[in-house]
Amino acid sequence: MTEQTRPAKPTRPTAPRSTAPADTSRYELPNGRRITCVSAAEAKVLWAEATGQGLYRSAADTLRPGTTVLDIGANIGIVSLMFGWRVPDLRIISVEPAPTTYACLEANLRSHLPGAVAVRGAVSDCAGESTFTYYPKSTGNSGLFADQQADDANTRIFLRNSGIPEDYIGEIVKDLHRGIQLTVPTLTVSDLVRRHELREIGLLKIDVERAEHLVLAGIEDEHWPLISHVVAEVHDEEGRLKSITGLLERHGFTVSVAQQPQLAGTDLYELDAGRPV
C-alpha cells in the first residue's frame, strides 16, 4: 500500500473546552438548571436560603413583571436567578465585588437571565475603593467588615440549631473564615440609579455582611421615593438594627423584623420594609 492510498489514522474527538471561570465548578440545582459556583456545597445552602420559607421567597411573591430589582451583595446570583425564574420580565441589576464570585454571577446571568446586568463593586456610602475580605471557603460571609471570630461564632450557632452534632461542628468551622484581603471598587445605590437611568426600584435587596448601613447611607434624598420595598439581612451590632429600622421609617416605610429559627442566638435578623398601600 502506498502512502497515497494509506488510510488516515482516526483522530480522537477533542473535548469541548470549559468556559467556566477559573477556581469555579458547575452545580445542578434541585430545579435541574446548572449554574457556575465556587463550591457546590455552598451553592446548595444558598439555594435553600433563597427558596425556603424566608425573606427572599416572600419578597419574590410581591414582584410583578417589569419591576426593577437591585440585588446588592448578589454573590453568585442565586437570589437574582430565583427572582427571574419566578417572575418574567424583571429588570435585574446584580452587584458583587469579589472577582471569583462576580465571575460566577456574570456567567450565571448570561446563561439563565441574559437580560439581567452584572455590576462589579461593593455598594457603600461613596464611590472609590475599599478593602474587602474574601472567604474562599465561605464566600457568602465575605465583606467589607468581615470578622472571623464573630463569623465562626454565628456559624457554630447556626450548625448547632440545624442539628449538626457537636463533634462535627469544630471540623466544619475550622479555617472556614480564613480571609484574603482584596481592594475592590465601591459605588452607591444612587450611582446605580444614575448609571442605569432607573425610574423606580420595586425591590432593593441587601445582603452585605455588616455594611447594610453604608448601602442605605449611599441613597441620596431625591432617590428614596423611587424605592418601594427593601429586604435586608442585618447584623445587629452596636444597635444597627434599631438604627436602620428608624432610618427606613423616617423615609416612609413600615418595617418588620424576624429571625429564622436556625439563627436564634446570633446577631442576624431579616428586615422587610414596604410602603403602605
N, C-alpha and C positions, 0 to 999 in steps of 0.2 A: 504493500500500500504506500503510495507516495505521500509527501507532505501535503500536496494539494487536495488529496482525497481523504486524508485522515480526519475522522470526525472530531469536532471540538469537544474538549472536556466540559461536562456540565458544570455550571457555576452555582455556588451555594447562594441562595437568596440572602440579601442583606437586610438585617432587621432595621425597621424604621428608627431613626434617631429620636430619642426622647426630647420633648420640648419643655419638660418640667424644669423650673428654675433650680439652680444649684442648692444643695442642702435641703431639698424637699422630697416629698414622696406623694403617692396617689392613694386615695381612700374612697371606698364606696359607701356613701351614706345609706341609712336604712330605707330611703326612698328610691334607691337604685341609681342615683346620679353619682358620678365620680368627680371628686374635687382634688385640688392640689393642696397639700398641707405640710407643716413642719413635722408633725407627729400624728400618726393615726390614732393613738390613744387620746391625745388631747382633742383632736377633731371630734371624736366620739362624744367627749364630755361637752364640748362647745355646742354640738348639735342637740344634745339632750337639754342643755340650758336654754337654747333658743326655742325649742319646740315644746318644752314641758309647761306645766301649769304655773307660769310665772309672768314676769314683766313683759317680755318680748312677744309672747303669744297673745297676751291681752292687747298689746299695742297694735299688733297686726290686725286684730278684729276691728279696729277703728279706721283703718286705711281704706281709701277709695281710689279707683283708677284716676290717674292724673296727678295724684298727690306728690309733693316733693318731700323726700326723706333725706335728712343729713345723718349719716351713721358715723359718729365721732368715736374713734377707737375701734375701727372695724376689724382689726386683726386679719384673719384670712378671708373674711367676708361671709361667714356663715349666717349671721343675722340678716345681712343685706340679701343674701340668697333666699332665706326663708320668707322675707317680706315680698321679694319679687316673684317668688313662686306662688305665694298665697294670693297676691293681688296683681292683676295685669296692669301694664302701662304706668307703673310708678316712675317718677323721676328720682333716681337714687344717686347720691353723691357720697362715696365711702372714703374715709380718711384714715390713714395708718402711717406711722412714722418709721418703723423698723424695716430695714431693707429686705430681709428674708420674708417676713410676714407680708410686707407690701407686694413682693413679687408673687406670692400665693394669691393675694387679694386680686391683683391685676389679672392673673391667669384665670381665676375662677369667674370673675365678672365677664371677661372676654369669652369664656366658654359657655356660660349659662345666662348671663344678663348683658348682652352686648350694648344695650342702651344705657347702662349704668356707667358712672365715671369714677375712676380711682384717683385719689389725690395723695401724694406722699407728703406727710408732715404731721407734727404734733399740734393739735389745736390748743391754744393758750390765750393769754390776755394781750399779747402783742406779737408782731411778726419779727422774725430774726432767726436765731439759732439757740439751742439749749442742749444740755447733757441729758441723755436718755439711757436708762439701764435696761438692757435686753436680757431676758432669761431664756437661753436656748432650750431648756428643758420644761419651761412653763411660760410660754410666750404670752399667754393671756394675762399674766400678772406683771408684765413689764410696764415701765412707766417712768415719768419724769421724777416721781417721788418714791421709787421702789425702796422697800425696807425689808431686807432679808429676814431679820428676826421676826418682824410683825407678819410677814407673808408666810413664814414657816408656821407660826403660831395659828394663824387663821386656817391654814391647810390642815393642820393636825386636828383642829376642832371640826372642820368640815368632814374629814375622813372618819372621825370618831362618831359624829352624828349620823353618818351614812352607813354605820355598822361594820366598818373595817376593823378587824381585830388589832388590838394594841400592838401585838408583836410585829405586825407588818408596817405600821404607820411610820416608825422611825426609818425603815429602809426606803419607803416611798419618798419621804421628805428629804432624805439625805441628798445634798447638792442640787435639789430641785430649783432653788433660788440663788444659784451662783451666777452672778450677773456679769455682763460685758458692757463697758461704758462706750456709748456712741454719741456723736454730735449729729443732731437732726434739725431740719428746718422747722420753724414754728410759724403758725398763721392763726388768724382769728375767725370766728364764725362770721363776723362782718366782712372780712376779706373774702370768704367764700360767697357771701351774698353778692358782693360786687363783681367778683370774678365770673360767676355763673349767671349773673343778672336775674337773681331769684326775686319773684314777686310774692311768694308765700312759702312757708315751711310747715307742712302739715304735721311732721314729726321730727323732733330733734332728739336723737338717741345718743346718750353719753355713757361711755364705759372706758374711763381713762385712769383708773387706779390712783386715786388721791389728787387728781388735778381737775376735779369737777368744778371747783370754784373758779379756776382760771378760765375754763371754757365759757362759763357764764359771764365772767368779767370782761371777756372779749366781745360781748354783744353790745353794740352801740345803741343808744336810746332810740334812734329812728328805726332800728331793725327789730326791736322787741315785738311790735304789733304784728309782724309777719308770722310769728311763731304761734301755732295753735296748740301744740301738745309737746310735752317734754317727758322723756323717761330716762332715768339715770340710775346707775349703781353708785352709791355714795359710801365712802369710808367715814364713819362718824368719829373723827379725831378732832380734838380741840373745838368741839361744838360746831363742827362743819355742817352736820345735818340740819340743825336749827337755823344756822345762818343761811344756808341755801333755800330752805323752806320759806324763810322770811323774805328773801330776795324775790322768789317766784311769786309769792302772794302780793308783794308790792307792785308787781307787773301784771296783776290781774288774774293769776292762776289759782285754781283750787287744787290743793296738794294733798295726796295721800301717801302714807309710808307703810311699808310692810317688810317683813323679814322671812325668808324661806326657812323651814324647819331645820334643814341641814346646816344653816348658817347661824343658828341660835348660839349665842355666846361669843360671836365675832363682832367686829365693828362694821360689818357690811349690811347695808339696807337697800331696798328698792324704792325709788321715788317715782311717783306718777303724778304729773301736773297737767291739768287741762283747763281750758277757759270755759266758763259757764255758757251753756247754750242759750 
